[in-house]
Amino acid sequence: METELIARYAVIGHPITHSRSPEIHAAFAVSTGRNIRYERIEGSLPGFEEEALRFFEEGGSGLNVTLPFKERALALTSRCTERALCAGAANTLGFGPEGIWADNTDGVGLVRDLVNNLGVELQGADVLILGAGGAARGVIQPLFEAGASALWVVNRTRARAERLVAELGVVCAAKSMQSVSWSDLSTLQGFNLILNATSSSVNGEWLGLPDNIFLKDSWAYDLGYGQSLTPFLQNAQQLGVTRLSDGLGMLVEQAAESFQAWHGVRPETRGVIGGLRSRITPPV
Ligand SMILES: NC(=O)c1ccc[n+]([C@@H]2O[C@H](COP(=O)([O-])OP(=O)(O)OC[C@H]3O[C@@H](n4cnc5c(N)ncnc54)[C@H](OP(=O)(O)O)[C@@H]3O)[C@@H](O)[C@H]2O)c1
């Protein structure tokens, strides 16, 4: 009797127990008729490279990579997409005839959630990004490609924002981008879209934003998720902003992009976002 070989996928990170990727990919597999195994791997800080390579040596087909290994994931291979190169980080690894390849689907996941799910107009938009970590890096090129006209990056550690702007300006010729210091926020004009790409919401921290950065019809979008209204979104709401979203849709959309890269088929996402929201967001 022949036993069916089930393709193996996984997400690696540290810590990893909180990851929703297994249930998202399981839902995609059901809706597209794929038979896959998708597990969590608790990566070790000194041993990430060895563990990721072993996964593929043992026949693994695809690996999602999360904090704090995304930059190290990119360094595992010289075969990567332009968007991974621009981000300087990879969240998706796959195995093909020429070995391991790397991609970064965070930015396109954000753009799909903004444009397709929320109806945000990015064409000509002025965008303020709070934070200059891995997530901020990953979303900049896709935002420009989706039509954003200018982008400001503000970070608690100003030098990190300056470095990001300088590096992305060279690597992906990202134009119309500047860094500003946190103390300059009160001097800026309103933006069409304000993205919280800091980890402040995850840690329950209040950013204390000034009202001048918001316009009457601005969108406030938090890459964080998991609470009914994150501190950043509460802050924006208190300042009169009504267009608010957390990053749950981005989470599902970036997973769908990884799924498509591995399986060649795009899964439906709206039902998965709705199902996940009803399970992880406490009722208000
Ligand atoms: N929805 C999704 O699919 C998705 C995907 C990727 C990431 N994310 C979320 O995006 C967030 C950032 O991730 P990351 O990978 O960029 O993390 P990271 O590389 O560790 O960067 C963290 C950033 O947050 C800033 N920060 C932290 N606490 C702050 C505070 N109290 N006030 C102001 N700034 C603060 C840091 O500033 P300093 O440089 O000054 O330390 C840094 O810019 C996380 O919440 C993550 O869960 C969501």
PDBQT file of the ligand as one rigid body, heavy atoms in Angstrom, charges set to zero:
ROOT
HETATM    1  N1  LIG A 301       0.258  42.237  11.330  1.00  0.00    +0.000 N 
HETATM    2  C1  LIG A 301       1.321  41.641  10.842  1.00  0.00    +0.000 C 
HETATM    3  O1  LIG A 301       1.251  40.771   9.954  1.00  0.00    +0.000 OA
HETATM    4  C2  LIG A 301       2.687  42.052  11.323  1.00  0.00    +0.000 A 
HETATM    5  C3  LIG A 301       3.837  41.699  10.570  1.00  0.00    +0.000 A 
HETATM    6  C4  LIG A 301       5.088  42.125  11.064  1.00  0.00    +0.000 A 
HETATM    7  C5  LIG A 301       5.156  42.849  12.262  1.00  0.00    +0.000 A 
HETATM    8  N2  LIG A 301       4.021  43.153  12.936  1.00  0.00    +0.000 N 
HETATM    9  C6  LIG A 301       4.050  43.924  14.194  1.00  0.00    +0.000 C 
HETATM   10  O2  LIG A 301       4.786  45.114  13.993  1.00  0.00    +0.000 OA
HETATM   11  C7  LIG A 301       5.407  45.513  15.222  1.00  0.00    +0.000 C 
HETATM   12  C8  LIG A 301       6.878  45.846  14.997  1.00  0.00    +0.000 C 
HETATM   13  O3  LIG A 301       7.570  44.674  14.581  1.00  0.00    +0.000 OA
HETATM   14  P1  LIG A 301       9.111  44.745  14.147  1.00  0.00    +0.000 P 
HETATM   15  O4  LIG A 301       9.431  43.430  13.544  1.00  0.00    +0.000 OA
HETATM   16  O5  LIG A 301       9.391  45.970  13.339  1.00  0.00    +0.000 OA
HETATM   17  O6  LIG A 301       9.834  44.904  15.580  1.00  0.00    +0.000 OA
HETATM   18  P2  LIG A 301      11.292  45.494  15.863  1.00  0.00    +0.000 P 
HETATM   19  O7  LIG A 301      12.188  45.271  14.692  1.00  0.00    +0.000 OA
HETATM   20  O8  LIG A 301      11.668  44.942  17.188  1.00  0.00    +0.000 OA
HETATM   21  O9  LIG A 301      11.083  47.097  15.989  1.00  0.00    +0.000 OA
HETATM   22  C9  LIG A 301      10.344  47.632  17.050  1.00  0.00    +0.000 C 
HETATM   23  C10 LIG A 301      10.107  49.127  16.792  1.00  0.00    +0.000 C 
HETATM   24  O10 LIG A 301       9.213  49.613  17.798  1.00  0.00    +0.000 OA
HETATM   25  C11 LIG A 301       9.781  50.785  18.397  1.00  0.00    +0.000 C 
HETATM   26  N3  LIG A 301       9.240  50.872  19.770  1.00  0.00    +0.000 N 
HETATM   27  C12 LIG A 301       9.077  49.872  20.655  1.00  0.00    +0.000 A 
HETATM   28  N4  LIG A 301       8.478  50.330  21.782  1.00  0.00    +0.000 NA
HETATM   29  C13 LIG A 301       8.261  51.658  21.582  1.00  0.00    +0.000 A 
HETATM   30  C14 LIG A 301       7.672  52.679  22.376  1.00  0.00    +0.000 A 
HETATM   31  N5  LIG A 301       7.193  52.455  23.597  1.00  0.00    +0.000 N 
HETATM   32  N6  LIG A 301       7.590  53.931  21.857  1.00  0.00    +0.000 NA
HETATM   33  C15 LIG A 301       8.054  54.187  20.608  1.00  0.00    +0.000 A 
HETATM   34  N7  LIG A 301       8.637  53.257  19.826  1.00  0.00    +0.000 NA
HETATM   35  C16 LIG A 301       8.731  52.007  20.300  1.00  0.00    +0.000 A 
HETATM   36  C17 LIG A 301      11.276  50.562  18.301  1.00  0.00    +0.000 C 
HETATM   37  O11 LIG A 301      11.952  51.797  18.449  1.00  0.00    +0.000 OA
HETATM   38  P3  LIG A 301      13.532  51.843  18.838  1.00  0.00    +0.000 P 
HETATM   39  O12 LIG A 301      14.287  51.614  17.565  1.00  0.00    +0.000 OA
HETATM   40  O13 LIG A 301      13.721  53.187  19.395  1.00  0.00    +0.000 OA
HETATM   41  O14 LIG A 301      13.767  50.738  19.848  1.00  0.00    +0.000 OA
HETATM   42  C18 LIG A 301      11.359  49.995  16.872  1.00  0.00    +0.000 C 
HETATM   43  O15 LIG A 301      11.253  51.015  15.912  1.00  0.00    +0.000 OA
HETATM   44  C19 LIG A 301       5.184  44.345  16.204  1.00  0.00    +0.000 C 
HETATM   45  O16 LIG A 301       4.107  44.704  17.028  1.00  0.00    +0.000 OA
HETATM   46  C20 LIG A 301       4.799  43.189  15.311  1.00  0.00    +0.000 C 
HETATM   47  O17 LIG A 301       3.939  42.268  15.967  1.00  0.00    +0.000 OA
HETATM   48  C21 LIG A 301       2.786  42.767  12.503  1.00  0.00    +0.000 A 
ENDROOT
TORSDOF 0
